[in-house]
Amino acid sequence: MSESSETVPAAAEASVPSETQKESRRAAIWREAKGLFWVLVAVLLFHSFVAKPFYIPSESMMPNLLTGDRLVVSKYPYGWSWVSPSFHVLPHWQGRLLGKLPERGDIVIVTPPGAREDYIKRVVGLPGDTIEMRGGRLILNGRPVKAEVRPPAMIPVDANAPCGMMQFWDRLVETEDGQFCRLPIIRETLPNGVSYDTIDDGRSPGDDIGPIRIPADHVFLMGDNRDHSADSRYSLAEQGLGGPVPWENIGGRAEFITFSLDGTTQLANPLSWFPAFRNGRAGESLRAAKE
């Protein structure tokens, strides 16, 4: 007499995962998740306290920085404050941990009071300084800083630097090599010997200000494109920085350009990526030279 078999066929039995296999699979997924978590934590810590990338969204720091430039910003030169962590997630507090003031001429990222986005400007005034602008010339502690007229800058025109009517009136020129923005350059030299080029594009409301006395633990910031920069010369309502900025609002120092894009990149079209790179800008230092 044959007995009815309840045995699962071998092939079917092999296709059903055992509890041990399920546990092993869950453990593997958990290990991967933990690994990704710690990688993310490490990236955020590096981004917050060591260095981070930064994108130039406007023309306010021309001719030294162009819209489309990508930079490395170091976070540690001035110590750390509430703006140091990524996305400014910490509540505001006064002062800095291991704080150090920027030097005149440093290019820094700054968070305007009451805001969360970052600007990029140049430090021109330190605590105790008196700042004035007269006829577009910078006056520091009662003395005009050295200002030398230089040959015009010829900035190639592209999608990120269009040289349009809303930017530089009547500055577009045509040459055998293409279209350029021909911009008048004034080279400033601060008392500590730091020199850099600025653009003098004519008259603007920021050409005559002050005198303004910079309070303790504050810095005065300006864009190099003097007639097209919302900075410490302008109120918060005018999208400026509202005067001298508390030093804890400084998020880091710009170090060098990693690469620059001309604005023609199409993410969905890889063939457009490499032609969009601007030549000659990668690796350019942003630490101002001293004369």
Secondary structure, 3 states (H helix, E strand, C coil): CCCCCCCCCHHHHHHCCCHHHHHHHHHHHHHHHHHHHHHHHHHHHHHHHCEEEEECCCCCCCCCCCCCEEEEEECCCCCECCCCCHHHCCCCCCCCECCCCCCCCCEEEECCCCCCCCEEEEEEECCCCEEEEECCEEEECCEECEEEEEEEEEEECECCECCCCCCCCCCEEEECCEEEEEEEEEEEECCCCEEEEEECCCCCHHHCEEEEECCCCEEEEECCECCCCCCCCCCHHHCCCCCCEEHHHEEEEEEEEEEEECCCCCCCCHHHCHHHECCCCCCCECCCEEC
